[in-house]
Amino acid sequence: MTHSANITLYQPLLQSIAFKMLGCMHDAEDMVQDAFLKYLAVDPKKIENTKAYLIRSVTNNCLNHLNSLKQKKKEYLESVKLPELFEKIDFSSLDFRQELDAMLSVLHKKLGPLERGLYLLREGFDFEYDELQQIFNKKKDHCRQMVCRAKEKLARETEKFTYSFDSEKYFSAFQKACSDGNFDDLINHLNDEQKEIK
């Protein structure tokens, strides 16, 4: 079989494997593409089983990617020292308040209620997917997919949702979560938004 035939044949399988490992289609596509580039650079005579070679290559790429993300996250958290950072936040500062309002406005314009809630708790407060599954009563894989979709939407300039929101209530809940680690109000607010849209 030619290189192009093998790529066409195994691409769906490899992408499925990568997505299951990473939970994000964009990252999965990158890992598969990288595996194919390595495959094209190797002498075909040195590969006994093309399918096994490609699966192993994609799996290794995904594991390396996950380890890299884990290391970057660890280094970031060690350098930032989040508890100290939150203690220094001046919630009465007009600049901070305006920046937070602008951020929440973007989230409301570009994301639906579930995407917004998952994204905010996952990316803003580092909630684990097991926790998100319980909070929103959604499967863990679905939560991963929604967070990935939210990231992709935020990267685009188009705006889908344009309804208004209570920024004062959001700010208060966000402040409480940052100040004393009490997420009850924020989680209740995020769940209430989903009910209002249904």
PAPAKOL-751188 format. One line per 2 residues: for each residue z, y, x of C-alpha. Coordinates in nm, 2 decimals, m for minus. Example, Ala and Ser with C-alpha at 12.3 -4.5 7.8 and 13.67 -1.06 7.14 Angstrom:
REM PAPAKOL-751188
0.78 m0.45 1.23 ~ 0.71 m0.11 1.37
***
This chain:
REM PAPAKOL-751188
0.00 0.00 0.00 ~ m0.07 0.35 0.12
0.19 0.62 0.17 ~ 0.08 0.81 m0.14
0.09 0.50 m0.35 ~ 0.44 0.42 m0.24
0.56 0.77 m0.30 ~ 0.41 0.77 m0.66
0.57 0.42 m0.72 ~ 0.92 0.48 m0.59
0.97 0.85 m0.66 ~ 1.13 0.80 m1.02
1.37 0.54 m0.89 ~ 1.47 0.74 m0.59
1.52 1.05 m0.80 ~ 1.74 0.86 m1.04
1.95 0.72 m0.76 ~ 1.99 1.07 m0.60
2.08 1.23 m0.94 ~ 2.35 0.97 m1.01
2.50 1.04 m0.67 ~ 2.48 1.42 m0.68
2.49 1.51 m1.05 ~ 2.23 1.79 m0.99
1.86 1.75 m1.03 ~ 1.77 2.03 m0.79
1.97 1.87 m0.51 ~ 1.84 1.52 m0.60
1.48 1.64 m0.57 ~ 1.56 1.79 m0.22
1.71 1.46 m0.10 ~ 1.41 1.26 m0.22
1.16 1.50 m0.07 ~ 1.35 1.48 0.26
1.34 1.10 0.25 ~ 0.97 1.10 0.19
0.91 1.34 0.48 ~ 1.10 1.11 0.71
0.90 0.81 0.57 ~ 0.57 0.98 0.64
0.67 1.04 1.00 ~ 0.75 0.67 1.07
0.49 0.42 1.18 ~ 0.43 0.19 0.87
0.43 m0.12 1.09 ~ 0.80 m0.05 1.17
0.90 m0.07 0.80 ~ 0.94 m0.42 0.68
1.05 m0.34 0.32 ~ 0.94 0.01 0.20
1.15 0.01 m0.12 ~ 1.47 m0.08 0.07
1.39 0.17 0.35 ~ 1.34 0.46 0.10
1.65 0.37 m0.11 ~ 1.86 0.36 0.21
1.71 0.69 0.33 ~ 1.78 0.87 0.00
2.13 0.72 m0.02 ~ 2.21 0.83 0.33
2.07 1.18 0.26 ~ 2.29 1.21 m0.05
2.61 1.09 0.13 ~ 2.54 1.34 0.42
2.48 1.61 0.16 ~ 2.81 1.53 m0.02
3.00 1.52 0.31 ~ 2.85 1.85 0.41
2.95 2.01 0.08 ~ 3.30 1.87 0.11
3.34 2.00 0.46 ~ 3.21 2.35 0.37
3.45 2.36 0.07 ~ 3.74 2.26 0.29
3.66 2.52 0.55 ~ 3.62 2.79 0.29
3.95 2.71 0.12 ~ 4.13 2.70 0.45
3.98 3.03 0.56 ~ 4.03 3.21 0.22
4.38 3.08 0.13 ~ 4.33 3.12 m0.24
4.70 3.16 m0.34 ~ 4.73 3.46 m0.11
4.39 3.60 m0.23 ~ 4.50 3.59 m0.59
4.83 3.75 m0.51 ~ 4.64 4.05 m0.35
4.41 4.10 m0.65 ~ 4.48 4.43 m0.81
4.40 4.37 m1.18 ~ 4.46 4.74 m1.26
4.18 4.84 m1.02 ~ 3.89 5.00 m1.20
3.64 4.86 m0.95 ~ 3.77 4.50 m1.00
3.78 4.54 m1.37 ~ 3.42 4.66 m1.38
3.30 4.38 m1.15 ~ 3.47 4.12 m1.36
3.33 4.27 m1.68 ~ 2.98 4.26 m1.53
3.02 3.90 m1.42 ~ 3.14 3.79 m1.77
2.86 3.98 m1.93 ~ 2.60 3.80 m1.72
2.77 3.46 m1.81 ~ 2.75 3.55 m2.18
2.39 3.67 m2.16 ~ 2.26 3.37 m1.97
2.47 3.07 m2.07 ~ 2.57 2.90 m2.39
2.94 2.85 m2.47 ~ 2.98 2.50 m2.33
2.78 2.58 m2.01 ~ 2.98 2.90 m1.96
3.31 2.72 m2.00 ~ 3.22 2.44 m1.77
3.07 2.67 m1.51 ~ 3.37 2.91 m1.51
3.63 2.64 m1.48 ~ 3.43 2.43 m1.23
3.29 2.71 m1.00 ~ 3.56 2.97 m1.06
3.88 2.76 m1.05 ~ 3.76 2.43 m0.89
3.85 2.20 m1.19 ~ 3.76 1.84 m1.14
3.50 1.68 m1.37 ~ 3.77 1.44 m1.50
3.97 1.74 m1.62 ~ 3.66 1.91 m1.77
3.58 1.59 m1.95 ~ 3.92 1.60 m2.12
3.92 1.98 m2.19 ~ 3.58 1.98 m2.36
3.57 1.62 m2.49 ~ 3.24 1.55 m2.31
3.14 1.27 m2.08 ~ 3.18 1.34 m1.71
2.80 1.30 m1.63 ~ 2.72 1.54 m1.92
2.96 1.80 m1.77 ~ 2.80 1.76 m1.43
2.45 1.81 m1.58 ~ 2.56 2.12 m1.78
2.71 2.28 m1.46 ~ 2.39 2.21 m1.27
2.19 2.36 m1.56 ~ 2.42 2.66 m1.57
2.36 2.72 m1.20 ~ 1.98 2.70 m1.25
1.99 2.95 m1.55 ~ 2.20 3.19 m1.35
1.95 3.18 m1.07 ~ 1.67 3.29 m1.31
1.63 3.65 m1.43 ~ 1.56 3.56 m1.80
1.84 3.61 m2.05 ~ 1.88 3.39 m2.35
2.21 3.49 m2.51 ~ 2.27 3.85 m2.59
2.56 3.85 m2.84 ~ 2.87 4.07 m2.77
3.20 3.93 m2.67 ~ 3.56 4.04 m2.64
3.59 4.13 m2.28 ~ 3.95 4.24 m2.32
4.06 3.90 m2.43 ~ 3.86 3.73 m2.16
4.00 3.96 m1.89 ~ 4.36 3.89 m2.00
4.30 3.52 m2.00 ~ 4.13 3.53 m1.66
4.41 3.74 m1.52 ~ 4.68 3.50 m1.64
4.48 3.21 m1.48 ~ 4.46 3.38 m1.15
4.81 3.53 m1.14 ~ 5.03 3.23 m1.24
4.79 2.94 m1.27 ~ 4.83 2.92 m1.65
4.49 2.82 m1.79 ~ 4.60 2.77 m2.15
4.47 3.10 m2.29 ~ 4.14 3.08 m2.09
4.07 2.72 m2.20 ~ 4.16 2.80 m2.56
3.93 3.10 m2.55 ~ 3.64 2.90 m2.41
3.69 2.63 m2.68 ~ 3.71 2.89 m2.96
3.37 3.03 m2.85 ~ 3.21 2.69 m2.89
3.35 2.66 m3.24 ~ 3.22 3.01 m3.34
2.87 2.93 m3.23 ~ 2.85 2.60 m3.42
***
